[in-house]
């Protein structure tokens, strides 16, 4: 009943929201006003976070605000005396209507799509071009492909439901000339609108840069303590599936627990924000879940060995020159029913490939006993790193900010 009421309310309100979007285009836009947001306004994370902090430091002459729908995030930002606004307030609405620049890493509804007409929308994005995304997904079994390439009724429904996804950004940021054309295709932009700057979130991976404890959680402190105690931090970051997938199918957690304890290691699992799992599953003490709202890139410096499947988090992790294991237990099914890849998966994943728990366990048996986790794929690692990254100078945020500054003079 609640779902029905919510859907009916959305159906009634949506035409009014489209009217607001149209009206918002008549408001004068202030080129000195820059708004930032992330993940539907729920978090203070991803590429938007470090760029926002860098903008505050570099452009004290600008009016820079973080827009959020999360009151906890709002309060934390206020506690640190950082300029911010709650979207559902007069201040938030006023800022959104007047801002020339919307800077986000998913879609413009990270800030507020309904007030964004005629603003310059800069999508920092949050992946690095392994899996096909947005307009690059052309398999009609995928709902997003139907929204872009289906019948006119499918396109209309998709536009009505998610107009922020069908509305092209003004620019998109990417990490390398090698994937520039993929970003341009995915967002329906000409090549020169895909800016090769590097990702702001990776500045902290290629330097000693820190954020002075801003929003650092107890989890991050525990990760650092583990490193100080020579306890190996092993991360497992699986990607999101559109369809149901039994992530830990046939895993022997007791056997894994023994191996981790024997080698002074701990396994940290971070599920994709959209993923779910059976909460009744029992995990031993050596295995722990990272909080769902933690900023992954702030934890990567504490990771000694990364395990992932098809998540582009490994492309960021390449910058740390540390080893990886790829757990692809559903590879054929993923290609057929989930997503295709821009690249040959086996050529751009520098690490042992495992197809089931036993293979993963055996790979860990080889990697963990050494005092420092060894990278046996170093040559391939370096080639893939150069494929996905053009910059290693911790200056990506400045390159993006310079580009935005140039846009303000156009």
Secondary structure by P-SEA (a helix, b strand, c coil): caaaaaaaaaaaaaaaaaaaaaaaaaccccccbbbbccccccccccaaaaaaaaaaacccccbbbbbbccaaaaaaaaaaccbbbccccaaaaaaaacccbbbbcccccccccccccccbbbbccccccccccccccccccccccccccccaaaaaaaaaacccccccccccccccccaaaaaaaaaccccccccccccccccccccccccccccccaaaaaaaaaaaacbbbbbbbbbbbccccccccccaaaaaaaaaaaacbbbbbbccccccccccccccccccccccccccccccccccbbbbcccccccccccccbbbbbbcccaaaaaaccccccccccccccccccccaaaaaaaaaaccccccccccaaaaaaaaaaaccccccccaaaaaaaaaaaaaac
